[in-house]
Amino acid sequence: MAHIENDPKYKGLVVNDGIVQPPSVNPYLQSQRIKKRKQYSAAEIVDGIVKGNRVILSQAVTLIESELPEHEIIAQEIIERCLPYSGNSIKIGITGVPGAGKSTFIEALGMFLVQQGHQLAVLAIDPSSERTKGSILGDKTRMIELSRQPNAFIRPSPSAGTLGGVARKTRETILLCEAAGFNTIFVETMGVGQSETVVHSMVDFFLLLQVAGTGDELQGIKRGIMEMVDGIAINKAEEGNLERVNLTKAQLVNALHMFPLPESGWTPKVMTCSAMNHTNIDVIWAMILSYIDFVKDNGFFQRNRTQQATYWMYEAINEQLKNHFYNDPNIARWLKEYEQKIFANEIFSFAAASRLLDLYFNQLLKQKV
């Protein structure tokens, strides 16, 4: 098709050449090979962990968190190889009501410890969305100063909607961190709720972070949590809030007296601090060390660790049985069938569960024959 600007009567019209557009695909892409991450053997990964290689440690934690069968196999081998290097740390669980300032407190206490030469690992369980299964994993952004320290390692893990699974993986991550030379490990919970029990079962000291000035401070704290704590720190003890902090301290001290003495024989202490102003952070740490010395002297420290190891053996059995059940292809088909029967009111939920388990175990018996 002829262009009007080329008509002889438009001789005075000058049409400049257009700019040559770059290709839509980067021409250097083909010449540059995408480098794949090196695949290490279990022995090489363990060697890197023991030598303190943070990159390899992070890759090993990723393998532990993976649900791929091939990753689970190598992860278990890594854990077994790291076992002789573990057990040389103080593990501290930290929980708190919403708005108590857990991240600020952990950073303040963490900075205090790394400045004293401690090797600190912070493992945080982040809540996952029930809809998307996504998680913000924002602890590194909330602990900027601590995340820059060469003696600190911060690793958030998504809960992925299941506390049991992530708790086991967190406990395995603790073992790797101990093998990497971290002598102090913080495990931060998602907040006051179900996660406290599983975190309590993997730490040596359990700290509840509380805040004053929110109304009835005892209202939002469950009896079970109060019975688990080894110490309470009331945060935000700052100018203008001290009166409420002291009142909250008195309330909590009185509440603790209502409970029987813990198995450890230790009477939980209530302290006040300001993570923002870094005041009394050393006092909190001194309380933790006093507890560790106390339970080591009376033998509870090692006895508690043995009980925890036994507890996690049973938890691992329960989890593997559940996974084996749900990963069975026949079970997947039968589940859909019984779901339809439940929707149609043809069978009650508990009866359906009983029949599904019978089908599963009968199938196992036939396989053995």
Helices and strands as residue ranges (DSSP letters): G 4-6, G 8-10, H 42-50, H 54-65, H 69-82, G 83-85, E 90-96, H 102-114, E 120-126, H 139-142, H 144-147, E 152-158, H 163-179, E 184-188, H 195-200, E 205-211, H 223-228, E 231-235, H 242-257, E 269-272, H 281-297, H 300-326, H 329-343, H 349-368
